[in-house]
Amino acid sequence: MRYRDISGKEIVNVYHGSRLGILGQTDLEIDEETGQIKSLIIPNYKWFGLKKEGEEIKINWRSIKKIGEDMIMIEME
């Protein structure tokens, strides 16, 4: 799967039923040796997405349960 295939999808936590953001507004943590994605890092935006504030949400790649047509479903507390 390529990044462009998952870019633009909404990220939803099925544990809480909450929307976390849209892939494309996130950073990726990549393993330097293998080139595989280790985690997604979602910044906390304020002011209508113009300013980053506060802590980021780091989602381990193993927390991803399903990648659908419109969204990526994760499960984490």
Backbone bond lengths (Angstrom), bond angles and torsions (degrees), N, CA, C in turn:
res aa  C-N    CA-C-N  psi(-1)  N-CA   C-N-CA  omega(-1)  CA-C   N-CA-C  phi
1 M - - - 1.446 - - 1.529 108.37 -
2 R 1.295 115.58 136.74 1.463 121.34 -179.53 1.524 110.55 -99.88
3 Y 1.323 115.08 158.01 1.469 120.13 -179.63 1.526 111.08 -58.17
4 R 1.309 117.70 -40.23 1.468 119.96 -178.83 1.532 112.15 -63.85
5 D 1.345 117.21 -23.60 1.465 121.47 177.53 1.529 112.42 -72.77
6 I 1.334 117.13 -28.42 1.462 120.21 -178.71 1.525 112.96 -106.85
7 S 1.318 117.53 -10.77 1.463 121.15 179.77 1.526 110.99 -65.22
8 G 1.319 116.64 138.80 1.453 121.87 179.07 1.516 114.00 90.52
9 K 1.336 116.97 -2.88 1.466 120.08 179.52 1.531 109.83 -85.22
10 E 1.318 115.33 144.88 1.454 121.93 177.90 1.531 109.50 -76.57
11 I 1.336 117.26 139.79 1.455 122.26 178.86 1.529 107.72 -102.72
12 V 1.335 116.09 122.17 1.463 122.29 -176.47 1.521 109.06 -124.17
13 N 1.342 116.12 131.96 1.448 121.82 175.73 1.524 108.09 -90.56
14 V 1.330 117.86 111.77 1.464 121.19 -177.80 1.520 111.92 -73.84
15 Y 1.326 118.00 -18.65 1.457 121.79 178.10 1.530 110.71 -66.73
16 H 1.350 116.45 -43.58 1.466 122.01 -179.55 1.526 112.69 -103.70
17 G 1.317 117.16 -15.36 1.460 120.81 -174.82 1.517 111.82 71.85
18 S 1.339 116.74 31.35 1.465 120.39 -175.88 1.523 111.92 -112.96
19 R 1.312 114.81 148.71 1.463 122.61 176.70 1.516 108.14 -87.63
20 L 1.339 117.23 129.38 1.456 121.29 -176.47 1.518 113.33 -104.08
21 G 1.288 117.88 -21.58 1.458 120.63 -178.34 1.507 111.09 150.65
22 I 1.309 114.40 -171.71 1.462 121.35 -179.86 1.520 108.19 -119.98
23 L 1.312 115.66 131.71 1.453 119.51 178.03 1.513 108.17 -64.50
24 G 1.282 115.38 128.20 1.459 122.04 -171.77 1.520 107.79 125.56
25 Q 1.347 114.70 -27.50 1.457 121.37 172.36 1.526 108.75 -100.16
26 T 1.320 116.42 16.42 1.459 121.52 -175.92 1.521 109.96 -118.75
27 D 1.321 114.94 164.60 1.457 122.18 172.01 1.517 107.38 -107.07
28 L 1.305 116.20 156.27 1.457 121.68 178.41 1.515 109.48 -113.52
29 E 1.329 116.77 140.43 1.452 121.74 171.21 1.521 106.23 -102.58
30 I 1.330 115.91 119.31 1.461 122.20 -173.82 1.530 109.49 -111.11
31 D 1.322 116.62 136.77 1.461 121.47 174.31 1.520 107.92 -70.62
32 E 1.323 116.35 123.48 1.466 120.63 -175.79 1.520 113.43 -65.99
33 E 1.315 117.09 -31.39 1.460 120.33 -177.09 1.519 112.91 -80.18
34 T 1.346 116.82 -43.90 1.466 119.90 -174.33 1.527 113.31 -99.28
35 G 1.333 117.23 -20.74 1.462 120.51 -177.23 1.518 113.57 79.79
36 Q 1.338 117.50 6.99 1.463 121.73 -179.65 1.526 110.25 -86.03
37 I 1.322 115.29 151.83 1.465 121.09 177.88 1.523 108.36 -72.85
38 K 1.343 116.71 127.27 1.463 121.65 176.99 1.525 110.54 -93.98
39 S 1.326 116.84 -40.03 1.457 119.53 -178.23 1.527 110.90 -160.32
40 L 1.337 114.73 161.11 1.452 123.30 172.95 1.522 106.76 -103.43
41 I 1.322 117.88 136.41 1.451 121.78 179.05 1.519 107.46 -117.31
42 I 1.340 115.34 116.05 1.459 121.01 -176.78 1.524 108.43 -104.04
43 P 1.338 118.09 115.43 1.465 119.67 178.72 1.525 111.31 -72.32
44 N 1.317 116.29 155.99 1.455 122.75 176.96 1.530 107.47 -94.16
45 Y 1.343 116.91 105.77 1.459 121.14 -177.76 1.519 111.65 -93.39
46 K 1.316 115.22 142.98 1.461 123.23 172.87 1.529 107.49 -124.59
47 W 1.305 116.53 171.01 1.468 122.10 176.44 1.521 111.47 57.23
48 F 1.316 116.68 52.43 1.462 123.64 174.94 1.523 112.66 59.57
49 G 1.328 115.68 37.35 1.463 120.72 175.16 1.508 114.54 82.53
50 L 1.339 117.72 13.46 1.457 120.24 -177.00 1.522 113.82 -97.30
51 K 1.316 118.15 -19.70 1.448 120.85 -173.44 1.520 110.28 -135.65
52 K 1.331 116.56 129.44 1.460 121.39 176.94 1.524 108.57 -83.61
53 E 1.329 116.26 132.89 1.457 121.39 177.53 1.512 110.40 -143.49
54 G 1.313 115.73 153.13 1.459 120.74 172.68 1.516 113.54 71.74
55 E 1.319 113.94 -162.38 1.458 120.93 -176.21 1.522 111.56 -81.20
56 E 1.307 113.86 153.23 1.464 120.69 175.72 1.524 108.43 -93.59
57 I 1.314 115.64 157.34 1.459 121.26 174.28 1.521 107.15 -100.67
58 K 1.323 116.28 124.28 1.459 121.26 179.96 1.520 108.36 -107.73
59 I 1.330 116.32 119.58 1.462 122.29 -177.66 1.523 108.64 -109.80
60 N 1.313 115.58 116.24 1.451 121.26 177.65 1.531 108.42 -66.82
61 W 1.309 117.55 139.99 1.467 121.76 -179.18 1.528 111.77 -56.92
62 R 1.333 117.05 -30.34 1.466 121.31 179.63 1.526 112.44 -70.68
63 S 1.336 117.41 -16.57 1.475 121.50 178.72 1.523 111.91 -77.75
64 I 1.325 117.28 -13.76 1.460 120.84 179.56 1.520 108.66 -73.72
65 K 1.334 116.08 122.95 1.461 121.40 -177.79 1.521 112.69 -98.88
66 K 1.329 117.05 -34.93 1.468 119.84 -176.56 1.522 109.13 -156.25
67 I 1.317 116.37 136.83 1.458 122.14 172.55 1.515 106.50 -112.65
68 G 1.331 115.64 110.37 1.455 121.08 -178.32 1.515 111.96 -100.89
69 E 1.316 116.21 -170.15 1.462 121.76 -179.79 1.515 112.61 -64.83
70 D 1.354 116.49 -40.04 1.459 121.60 -174.39 1.517 114.10 -112.26
71 M 1.325 117.47 -18.59 1.458 117.94 -174.43 1.521 112.43 -147.07
72 I 1.318 113.70 163.31 1.450 123.41 174.60 1.509 106.46 -113.63
73 M 1.330 116.99 121.67 1.457 121.07 -178.52 1.525 109.24 -101.61
74 I 1.324 114.15 127.07 1.456 120.38 178.57 1.521 108.68 -119.80
75 E 1.328 115.85 163.08 1.455 120.39 175.80 1.521 107.89 -134.67
76 M 1.343 115.17 110.39 1.448 121.58 176.89 1.518 109.81 -158.09
77 E 1.325 116.30 151.58 1.466 120.12 -179.22 1.506 110.98 -78.91
